[in-house]
Amino acid sequence: MGNCFRKQSKLLNSEITPSELMMMKSFPVVKLHGPENNILTCYMRFALHYKPVTLQFVPSDAYESPVLHLQDDIVTGNVETMLHFLDMKFPQPRLSRGVSGWFDQTTPLVVWVVLLQHRSMLWHLERMVRWGGDLVERGGKARGDPVMGSPRMEVKKFGRSYSQMLEVMLEHAQMEEKVVFPILERADRGLCKAANDEHARDLPMMNGIKEDIKSVGVLDSGTAVFQEALSSLVNRLKKLQVHCKEHFHKEERELLSLMEATELCKDEQDRVLGQCLEVMPGTHTNQFRFFMEGLLPHDAIHYLDMITQSSDKNRAISMLRMLVE
């Protein structure tokens, strides 16, 4: 089952093939009743998009919490109860905690925030590199996906996608510098200097790629100059991808592994989680769907678990509704 965002975008853009449409019609219908502004209702609406089902959401204030109807089964309760039911009925992809061993409650929340953001950014970088490589192969002479339009239109869409990714990456670096690194610095001064230096090193490269995309966008597609500029752009993207992989792996190996030594209590973890969300406003508002698209289903559910744990319930509901509406 593909990512829910890709499934939704295909529906919106009328890309569904007749065979796919027939397959979707054959999916069992799951009815979800519940209050629209309820955190658990929004959570389950999001989770159900990962399952091979046809979702019928019925807003209803008659229920205090959401209720699932699948044929003769009626299920309500907490998140784990409902996810476990869905995993029993539709095993792939598995979403409930502990089913595949991916969830570790001993790891500080801030570590999970950083790890999952790394995974999303690497997924988007890989996608951009593959997309750029496909553009180079076609050389502006042949169209790819018809939804992309002309070669020049596709380059513009490529640029918008890169700008979205860049915003997430810049806010992630800011979050580390303002929230994560100070926690470690209090325990061991100078511990994060190398990581900060790498942020400063990669920034000119990331901004340079954005300018390169603008330059390619005004060239005549199919010309030798266009092809050369496009090839240079993809090479810079690949270089950025390598740098980010190395940087992320080094952080995870050397810095995040030390976070447990800081022994943050639950209240401190909740406060730090709130700070992480606050210093990444774009990622968790207008770019939130884009960010979540880069996560595997169980990672996306894990990220939502943390958001729903945050003390700011209004913000949590707002973020969840952005994903399902």
N, C-alpha and C positions, 0 to 999 in steps of 0.2 A: 504494500500500500504506500503510495507516494505521500510526500509531505502535504499537510492539509492546505497550506497556502498555495502550493502549485495546483492542487485540485480546484480550489476556489477561483484562482486566476483563470484557469482554463474555462470554467463555467462563465465567468464574466466576459471573456473574450471570444466566446462561442467556438473554442478550439476542440470541443469534445467530438470525437468521431462517432459515427453511428454504432460501431461495435462497443465503444466505451459507454455510450448512452444506454445501450441495451443492458450492459453489465451493471451499470448503476441502478437501473430500474429493477434488476433482480436482487439488489441488496435488501436484506430485511429492514423493515421500518422500526426505528426506535423513537418513541415519543418521550420527550422530556418536558415535564410540567414544573414550573417554579417561578418565583418572583424574578423579574428582569434584573434588578439591582442587587440581587443576592450574590455574594462572592462564590458560593459553591455552585450556584446555577451557571454562572459564567464559566467557571472552571470546567464543569461537566460538558458544557456546549463546546468548549475548546477541545477537550479530550476526545469527544465523540467524532470529531473530524478526522482523527487518525484511524478510525476503525472502518471496516468495509460495511457500512450501514447507511441507510437513508435517514437523516435526522429530521424529525418534525418537532420544532420547539413550540410549546404552547405557553405563552406568558400567563401566569396565574398567581394572584396573591392569596388564593385559597390555601396554598401550601406554604408552610414556614421554611421548608427546605425542598430542594428538587426531588422529583419522583421519576424514575425510569419505568417505562412500559415497553416490554418486548414480548409480543404474543401473550402468553398467559402469565408471564413473570412481571411482578411489580416490586421494584427495589427502591429503597431510600436509606438514608443513614449518612455516615461520614464519608470522606473522600476515599479512604481505603476500602470500605465496604463496596462502594459503587465501582471503583476501578477494578477491584478483584472480580466482581460480577462480570464486567465487560471482558476482562482477560480470560475468564473461564469460557465465555461464549464465543469470543473472537480472539484467539491466542496471539495473533500478530497484528501490529507490534504490541509487545507487552508494555504496560504503563505503570502497574502498581509497584510500590516499593518492595524491595527485597526479592522480587520474583526472579530477576536476573543478576542479583548481587551487586548492582551499581550504586546503591545508596549506602552511605556510611555516616551514621549520625554522630560519630566521634570527631569528624572533620569540621573545623570552624566554618560558619556560614560564609565568611568573607573569602575563604579559600575556594569554596564551591563557586562563588560569584566570579572570581577571576578565572578559574578553570573553564567554566562554561562559556564565558566571554571569549576566551582564547579559542575554543572549539568553533564557535560561530564565526569568528573573524577568519580563521584558517579555511573554513568551508567556503566563505565568500571569496577569499583570495584565490583558492583553487578554481572556483567557478569563473572568476574574471580571467585567470590565465588561460583556461580552456576556451572560453568565449573569444578572447583575443587571438588565440592560436587558430581558431576556426575562421576568424575574419582574415587573418594572414593567408590561410590556405585558399580562400575564395578570392582574395586580392581585390575586392570591390567589384568584381566582374559578375559574380553570381549571388543571388539572394539566398539567405538561409531560411529561417522560419518566416513564413509570410506575414505573421503578426508584427515582425520587426520593421516592415516597410522597406524603403529603399536603403542602399548602403549608407547614405548620409544620415538617414533617420536612425539606422541601427547604431551608428557611432554615437549619436546624441543619446540614445538610450543607454549605451555602454557607459557614457560619461556620467549620466544621472545615477546609474547603479554604483559607479566608483565613488561618486560624491557621498552617497549614502554610507558606503563602507568606510570612507575616510572619516566621516563624522563619528561613527561608532568607534573607530580606532583612536581618534584623537581624544574622545571623551573617556575611553578606557585608560589611556595613558594618564590623563588628568586625575581619574579616580585613584589609580595606583599612587600617584605622587602626593595627592592630598589626603588619602584615607589609609591605604595599605602600608605604604612605606613608613610613614610616621610611627605606626604601631611597632614595626620591627626596629626602627631607629631608636626608640625609647629603650629597647632591650640591648641593642648593640649598635652604637654610633658608627656611622660610615658603612653599614652593612649594605645599603641600597645605592651607593654612589654609582657603581657600574651600570645598574639598571637605568638610572636616571640619565647617564651619559648615552646609553643606547637609544633612549627616547629622543634625545636631542639630535643624534646622528641620523635617525630614520625620518625625521620630520621634513627636511629639505627634499629627500627623495620622494616622499608621499605627495608633497605639494607640486613637485616637478612633474610627476606623472599626470596630475590633474591638468596642468598647463599643456602637456603633450597631447592629451586627448582633445583639448580645445583646438590645438593646431591641426591635428589630423582631421577634425570635423569640418574644416573649411577647405580642405584640398579636394580636387576632383578625383573621385574614386576610379580605380582601374589604371591610374597613371603610375609610372615608376616611382615618382616622388611620394605618392600616397602609400605605395607598398613598402618603400624604405622607411617612411615615418612610422607606419604601423608595426613593422618588424622591430624597430628600435623601441617602441612603446611596450610591446610584449616582453622584450628582453628586460626592460626595467621593472616590469611587473613581476617577472620571474625572480629577479634579484631581490625585490622587496619580499616576495614570498619566502625565499631562503632566509633572509634576515629575520623575518618575523618568527618562522619556525624555530630558529636557533635561539632567539631572544625568549620566546615563550617557554621552550623546553628548559632553558637555563633558569628562568624565574621559578618554574615549577619544581625543579630539582634542588635549587640552592636556597630560594627565599621562602616559597610557600610551605616547604617542608618544615621550616622553623616556626611557622605561625602557631602551631600547637603549643610550643614552648612558652608563648605569651600567656597562656591559660586564661583566655577571656571567659568571663562568666556569661550566663545566658542574657542578662540585661545588657551587658557590654556588646555581645554579638548582635543583639537586636538593634542597638544604637548604631553600630558600625554598618549594618545592613542598610538602615535608613540613610546614612551618609552616602553610601555607594549609589543609591538610587537618586539622591538629590544632586550629586555632582555630575550625573549623566542625564540631563534633562531631555536632550534630543533622542538618545537611544531608547529611553523609556516613555516617549510620547510619539512623535511623528515617525520615528524609525523603529518602533518596537516590533511591528510585524516583520519588517526586513530582518532585524536582528534574530528573531525567533525562527525565521525560515532556515537559518544556518545551523540549527540544532536538530539532532536526532530526536525522535518522539520522546524517549524516556528522559533525555536531557532537558527538553522543553518543559515536560511535566515537572521535573525537579526544579527548574527555574521558577515556575509558577508556584510551587510549594513554598519557596523562600519568600516570594512576593506576598503571598497570603499570610505568611508569618509576621510580616512587618507590622509595626504598631499603627501606621497610617492606613486605616482600612478604606478611607475614601479614595486614596491614591491607588490602592490595590484594585478596587472595583473599577476605577477609571481605566487602568491598564488592561484588565481582563476584557472589558467591553470593547476596547480598541481592537482586540484580536477576533472578536466574534461578530462584530457589526460592520 
